[in-house]
Amino acid sequence: MLRGIQGRIIKTMIPFSDVREFELIEIAKEIFRIERDDIIIGIDDDCALVDVGIKLALTTDCLHEKTDFPNGIRHEEIGHMALAVNLSDLAGCGAKPLFFLYTITLSDKWVENFERILKGMRSLAEKYDVAIVGGDTDFGDELHISGFAVGKAERFVSRGGAKVGDKVCITGLLGKAQLSLEQLMEGKRRDEIAYPNSLFKPEPRVKEGLEIAKFANSMTDISDSLAISLHQIAEKSDVGIVIYEEKIPLNHLTPYVSYEKALELFLYSGGDYELLFTSSRAKYLEIGEVVDGKGVYIVRRDGSVNEVEFSGYEHNF
């Protein structure tokens, strides 16, 4: 399919962040490349997968005060977010979360709120029956939280299993967190922005991930942007992906921004914590299909075909 439309592809989407993180990941993959019978997937997906008699999914993520915690976030929400980013990775491969460990670096202004941060973390852990089994606390110039999560995978779904003919689906609406962040940065108060929960207290799609893993061929969480996640699945699966503008709902964004801006937010925003998956079965919100070829494209309503850039938003406060 893609080979027949190459001549009509134009680039209209504008990249909003560099891809240094992904370049560094490639360096780490090369340095830590290892082949062992107990390592099924290493540095190459939402989670690593190891077999120690049972299959365990392992993931880690870190958050920084200056780049990840928007103005107005509550202390409990910081703890929630630190756990949520890790649970989202586990959800993105269909793993049931089991255990979590944290490392927190506190500056002086955060010490008296340490308990509230941990209580926010505990609240989310209790919701998904996650045991927080340890951690480390240190002191520095900026609040920094790293987490390490372990999950059990009955059927681990990687980014690399998409098949030609699969439907491309997502679990929910995108662009809400970035829209709210931009409103906040424009001077609106927390109670004035469109979707405060999407920005301050995102919900990892743990239950959805476990359900989708039963039938999906590929899956990942949408943390950096839909565009980046689509490219990751297309590359790892050696396929092309086509999405259709007419299938993309934007009514949740257009009351606040123009139509083109809404489409831009939907494609290139980060922080929404939804899941992207491909399957022969349509489920949740179907937006496209897996095709023979390479790359990621969007068919516009007027019939033109545009390349979707490998790009996402970078949160700098």
Order of alpha helices (4+ residues) and beta strands (2+ residues): beta-alpha-beta-beta-beta-alpha-alpha-beta-alpha-beta-beta-beta-alpha-alpha-alpha-beta-alpha-beta-alpha-beta-beta-beta-beta
